[in-house]
Amino acid sequence: MVNDSEVPAFWRALDLPGLADVHTHFLPERMLRRVWAHFDEGGPLIGREWPIQYKWSDAERTGHLAALGVRMFSALAYAHRPGMAADLNEWTLGFAAATPGCLPSATFFPEPGVDGYVRDALVRGARVFKVHLQVGGFDPRDESLDPVWGLLAEAGTPVVVHAGSGPVAYGFTGPRPIGDVLARHPRLAAVMAHMGAPEYEGFLALAERYERVGLDTTMAFTDFFEIMAPYPRSLYARLTELGLAGKVLLGSDFPNIPYPYAHQLAALARLDLGDDWLRAVCWHNAAALFHL
């Protein structure tokens, strides 16, 4: 599978109703342009070029996801400084309300009042949260966040956490900081972005240890990531078991990817972990988590 036009045939061959992608991004226009500018400078920042494939309007991008057969997706935003999370939530929740198939998404940051606006987002229907420990540079064990983790654990609302040190280590990344949060809140429904790259085994172990912890496939196994942080074949058996147990979910990072969307799916298929695993990862696990 090379072209996006081949994607519908992929999921139809698996007898699925479509795809469920837990890790996509839609942002306010001004912020989106800044994010794209950051990736345009990817060479000096991470040591290689990162040419984004889908620098399109919101309407064009949602239309493309629909054409691919992505029936469920997210509008993941993340705050990188105090004072911006509540406004981002206003935008992402509004976007989801006007966009069929989009999960109501929200974010948070360690700051005064964080538990209040997280509670408000839940009341307004937020079904997934996103935090980026690398970009935000904050410690997930910050005392201001303890009530938030507890609130999300009690609500059972998943939070997608970029806690791995890829593409560059910064701040409080790696399995230890978020692992300490899970030890305190073992019922937290956390989805570790990018399979936890490059600390794959450490994050896989967290998913094995905690009932509600999973992993998303975002960019993992693609040619782009395999050059930087290859996934160890020695972990394939455990990865297969986790996927069949509902703990591995499709993620893509659309639109901020340097290759066609189809390549993420092709990369998963070439792992050769079986059609049942692909069915689980591409649809059933997210369908169960988000009650589709």
Secondary structure, 3 states (H helix, E strand, C coil): CCCHHHHHHHHHHCCCCCEECCCCCCCCHHHHHHHHHHHHCHHHHHCCCCCCCCCCCHHHHHHHHHHHCEEEEECCCCCCCCCCHHHHHHHHHHHHHCCCCEECEEECCCCCCHHHHHHHHHHCCCCEEEEEHHHHCCCCCCHHHHHHHHHHHHHCCCEEEECCCCCCCCCCCCHHHHHHHHHHCCCCCEEEHHHHCCCHHHHHHHHHHCCCEEEECCCCCCHHHHHHCCCCHHHHHHHHHHHHCCCEECCCCCCCCCCCHHHHHHHHHCCCCCHHHHHHHHHHHHHHHCCC
